[in-house]
Amino acid sequence: MIKLVAFDWNGTLFADAQACLNACNHFFKALDLKPITLAQFRRTFTVPVIDFYEKNVAPRAKVLANSKLNAEIFHTYYELLEDKIRSRAHAKEVLAQIYRSKIDCIVISNHMVPQIRKQLKRLDLDKFVKEVLANTNRDAPMLGNTKAERIETYLKKHKIKGEEILIVGDGLEEIEIAKTIGAISVAVTHGYWSTSRLKAAKPDYLINSLKEVIRIVKRIN
């Protein structure tokens, strides 16, 4: 029985893969490196973000030495685009239907809490989301990923079992978290990660549209 659906934000509910790529390319430029394509971004993106930059020929030591600059450049250019980004297709419809089904929805993210709340309100999605579990330090994604820790704390606080949660995301980290806590994983294509990488991680469900989340919840419940 599903009691909670946890959605990743970037690339899952929020269609911002291109905006993130653009911001990352500005940092590559600052390091005198060539920009990458969206296809390359999807083949290499990972968290901690330092590993993503290293995969794209950015020297690890140089990236670490410029981590503050990275945060400044990334957020400056990303936030120029943020208010123009749409939610992914069917996001509002899916959140509304889950809400009407008396199932709680939360957002889990490596992005910043204030920015996510701002966009949830702009897109008229905030009324469907019970909680936002995300970062308060904009430098945090460079060296780590605290999604697992935050969601485990939330489940313990609200006395929810792993098998009672559906985790929906566009990346390997959500699949790994689901496996760790015994949750059900739903991987969504066309976000930050390539379809081939998602398939290789073997999620419980691999979908092309958020609309399929409703079918999955109904099947389980």
Phi, psi and omega in degrees: 000120180277123178250344184212136173243121180254117180257132165295158181263291187292120179087347182252296174269332186247121187276068190244019182302316181294321179295320178295317178301314180302316180294319178297321181294331175293326177288319175303318180298320179296334178265009181063037177246158181286148175291161178246163180271169177296322179297317179293322176303313182291332178284337190238348185298140177198167175234132008297147185294335177304324179291325177296313180297320180295322178298336181254034170068019174270117182305129185305313182298322181291321179295315179297320179294337181246027184297322178293320177296320178302311181299318181295312180295312183302307185292327178299309183283326178294316184289341174294333183257340192305318184286355179254356184278138180269164170284160178291154182308133177074005182301311182295318179300316182292313179299319181295319181291321177295319178300316180293336179277005179065031175251131181286146174239138173230162175249131174243135187201158170267358179279184186270137181304309183300319181294321179294314180299321179299315182286325175301318179292315180301322183270004179061041179249348188299327183291345181264351187250120184285323185207150174244115179256100186210189185274153171246351178245117186289347177275347190302316184298340181300319187245352183200177178220114183253015179303313183300315180298317182294318183287325177295320177296319180296315181297319179295316181298320185261006176055050178251132180278155181304318183287355179263008182238139174253124180251120184247123180204171181255011186222175181292329185297322178292322178296316180295319178298315180301317180296322182294319185261002179079025179270175178262129183256137175234116180260132182252128181282169175069029174254236182273341188244145180290154180299321181297323178291321178295315179301317182297332181280350175056064174290165177294325177222140174238119186234157178257345182223139177300335181302333181290344178299321180299315179299320181294315179299316180296321180296318183286320184275000000 
